Amino acid sequence: MKYLPFIFALGTALFWGLYGPTLGKARLAGDVPNPFKPYVGIGIAYLVIAIAGGLVAMYFRGDKMSIKDFNDGVFYWGLGAGVLGALGAFSLTLAMTYGGAKIPHAVMPFVFGGAVTVVALFGVIAL
């Protein structure tokens, strides 16, 4: 049980590590490369997995959602996190559009190294 956070973190690293190269393939697929057609697919996937996954996980944990959740900030902080995640995906789509699709092995470490730096600085500032 104490290793579960690390197992899930490795899963995240696996999924996000493959996200860039997969997005690069999507960007270059088709007769005329179009960066925003894959982005629509990303949005649909996020929506379905976030809602279905959240509801299934809540069910198995015995959690319920109520109007109180909207009043105590749970929903709004979650919405904010979703906006940041969506903006990150959109920004990565733009990075892939302007040359990154050919070099995802260079773009993705830059993204994740930068993210680690931002988290560390936020942690120091928020203390």
C-alpha positions in Angstrom: 0.0 0.0 0.0 2.9 2.4 0.8 4.2 1.9 -2.8 0.9 2.8 -4.5 1.8 6.5 -5.0 5.0 5.5 -6.7 3.3 2.9 -8.9 0.7 5.5 -10.0 3.5 8.1 -10.5 5.3 5.7 -12.7 2.1 5.1 -14.6 1.8 8.9 -15.1 5.4 9.1 -16.3 4.7 6.3 -18.8 1.5 7.9 -20.1 2.8 11.4 -20.3 6.2 10.3 -21.6 4.3 8.6 -24.5 1.9 11.6 -24.9 4.4 13.8 -26.8 5.5 11.2 -29.3 1.9 10.1 -29.9 0.9 13.8 -30.3 3.7 14.2 -32.8 2.4 11.2 -34.8 -1.1 12.6 -34.7 0.2 16.0 -35.8 1.9 14.5 -38.9 -0.8 12.0 -39.8 -3.1 12.5 -42.7 -2.6 14.2 -46.1 -2.5 17.7 -44.7 -1.1 17.9 -41.2 -3.5 19.7 -38.9 -2.6 20.2 -35.3 -6.0 21.0 -34.0 -7.8 17.9 -35.2 -5.9 15.7 -32.8 -6.5 18.3 -30.1 -10.2 17.8 -30.4 -9.6 14.1 -29.9 -7.5 14.9 -26.8 -10.4 17.0 -25.5 -12.9 14.2 -25.9 -10.6 11.7 -24.3 -9.9 14.1 -21.3 -13.7 14.7 -20.9 -14.7 11.0 -21.0 -11.8 9.8 -18.8 -12.2 12.6 -16.3 -15.9 12.2 -15.8 -16.2 8.4 -16.1 -13.0 7.8 -14.2 -13.9 10.3 -11.5 -17.4 8.8 -11.1 -16.1 5.2 -11.0 -13.4 6.0 -8.5 -15.9 7.9 -6.3 -18.3 4.9 -6.5 -15.6 2.5 -5.3 -14.5 4.8 -2.5 -18.1 5.4 -1.4 -17.8 9.1 -2.1 -20.8 11.2 -3.1 -21.0 14.6 -4.7 -23.4 17.2 -3.4 -24.1 20.9 -3.7 -21.8 21.4 -0.7 -18.9 20.5 -2.9 -19.6 23.5 -5.0 -19.7 25.8 -2.0 -16.5 24.6 -0.3 -14.3 25.1 -3.3 -13.7 21.4 -4.3 -15.4 21.9 -7.7 -13.8 25.2 -8.4 -10.2 24.1 -7.5 -10.8 21.0 -9.7 -12.1 23.2 -12.5 -9.0 25.4 -12.1 -6.7 22.3 -12.3 -8.6 21.2 -15.4 -8.1 24.6 -17.0 -4.4 24.4 -16.3 -4.2 20.9 -17.7 -6.1 21.8 -20.8 -4.0 24.9 -21.4 -0.9 22.8 -21.0 -2.2 20.3 -23.6 -3.0 23.2 -25.9 0.4 24.7 -25.4 2.0 21.4 -26.1 -0.1 21.1 -29.3 1.2 24.5 -30.3 4.8 23.4 -29.6 4.3 20.3 -31.7 2.7 22.4 -34.5 5.7 24.7 -34.8 8.3 22.1 -35.2 8.1 19.9 -32.1 6.3 17.0 -33.9 9.7 16.2 -35.5 11.6 16.4 -32.3 9.3 15.1 -29.4 12.4 13.5 -27.8 13.7 17.1 -27.3 10.4 18.9 -26.5 9.1 16.5 -23.9 12.1 16.6 -21.6 12.0 20.4 -21.8 8.3 20.3 -20.8 8.7 18.0 -17.9 12.0 19.5 -16.7 10.2 22.9 -16.8 7.2 21.5 -14.9 9.5 20.1 -12.2 11.1 23.6 -11.8 7.7 25.3 -11.6 6.4 22.9 -9.0 9.6 23.4 -6.9 9.4 27.2 -7.1 5.7 27.1 -6.3 6.4 24.9 -3.3 9.1 27.3 -2.0 6.9 30.4 -2.6 3.8 28.9 -1.2 5.4 27.8 2.1 
